[in-house]
Amino acid sequence: MLDPLLVVPAFSGLKKKGGGSQSHKWIVLDSTGQEIVLDVDKCAIMHRVQIHARDLRILDPLLSYPPTILARHGAIILNLEHIKAIITSKEVLLRNPLDENVVPIVEELRRRLKPQIDHQEANGDGSSHIGEDDSPFEFRVLEVALESISSFLSARTIELETEVYPSLDRLTSKICSRNLERVRESKSEMVQLTARVQKLRDELGQLLHEDGDMAELYLSRKLASATVPRDENDVDEVEMLLETYYMQIDDTLNKLSTLGKHIDNANAYVRIKLDKDRNRLIQLDLILNTGNLCLDISSLVAGIFGMNIPYTWNTNHGYMFKWVVISSGMFSSLLFCIIMFFAYCKGLLGS
């Protein structure tokens, strides 16, 4: 039976409510399917599950701790994103049960932990029996938590994929500030999500490499060993459980890695295209400057003849104006073509 320190009647429909007291609310579910809601302080929780303050601090929502699966003598402390729980061999305490991300977990725990009545239709006698999972209580709760967080991160990854790929297509078809900003925001979200998934995978991987740490997760076996000796080195059950969700988390991380490569490829394409456009502008600037230089030569000739200085050969030689204009124009055009040909041969012009 549950032994609450301060009990608030359990509620069947969890709804998110405002107020600062929510961070002190815990829902407690035991192996028989009973549940209560506690509104207590940290000291009461420490006394109930017999853990130290430094361990409970891991579950403080105001502090930033990486994903943690921490085994103590009689409890498992879970800090998996929004899942902040303490598991014992007989009950689980889940923090912030009114949180919108925690409500589905509470519902799933109710479904998994409540004994199921299986009707034996084969005999036709209407008899029934109580069917229960053979796994230890702590492993059933741990499985729900790992399944929930892996599904949560996978769903966030899928949402990100549905946003990123269309944004990349729009960016590669048209480079503009709006499309660039969308991709930048998506990449920022992807980096943050990748870091979260990476930390969770590292935590599961580290736990899988330590048989001693996995053995500490067998809370029920540790209690039973006090009366009946058990093999403490047998960690196959929890190892398979952790490996299953390690692979799921690793698959999510691979999806994010692939998504990151697509973003990097799109960024590389954008840089190449911008460099190409920049080169075209440089070529245009070269052509305009060259044309300006050639026109300056014609302007120089016009300026010389336009000076108010008497020339003896200027008298009765009006036909010279036509030839001076034609010759200076031809010279400027020829000079422009020579410079352009030289630039093309040197690779300064081209596609």
HELIX and SHEET records of a PDB file:
HELIX    1   1 GLY A   20  HIS A   24  5                                   5    
HELIX    2   2 LYS A   42  VAL A   49  1                                   8    
HELIX    3   3 ALA A   53  LEU A   56  1                                   4    
HELIX    4   4 ARG A   57  LEU A   59  5                                   3    
HELIX    5   5 VAL A  103  LEU A  113  1                                  11    
HELIX    6   6 PHE A  137  SER A  173  1                                  37    
HELIX    7   7 SER A  177  LEU A  208  1                                  32    
HELIX    8   8 ASP A  211  GLU A  216  1                                   6    
HELIX    9   9 LEU A  219  ALA A  224  1                                   6    
HELIX   10  10 ASP A  236  PHE A  305  1                                  70    
HELIX   11  11 THR A  312  ASN A  314  5                                   3    
HELIX   12  12 MET A  320  CYS A  345  1                                  26    
SHEET    1   A 7 VAL A   7  VAL A   8  0                                        
SHEET    2   A 7 GLU A  35  ASP A  39 -1                                        
SHEET    3   A 7 LYS A  25  ASP A  30 -1                                        
SHEET    4   A 7 GLU A  91  ARG A  95 -1                                        
SHEET    5   A 7 ILE A  83  ILE A  87 -1                                        
SHEET    6   A 7 ILE A  76  LEU A  80 -1                                        
SHEET    7   A 7 THR A  68  ALA A  71 -1                                        
SHEET    1   B 2 GLN A 116  HIS A 119  0                                        
SHEET    2   B 2 SER A 128  GLY A 131 -1                                        
END                                                                             
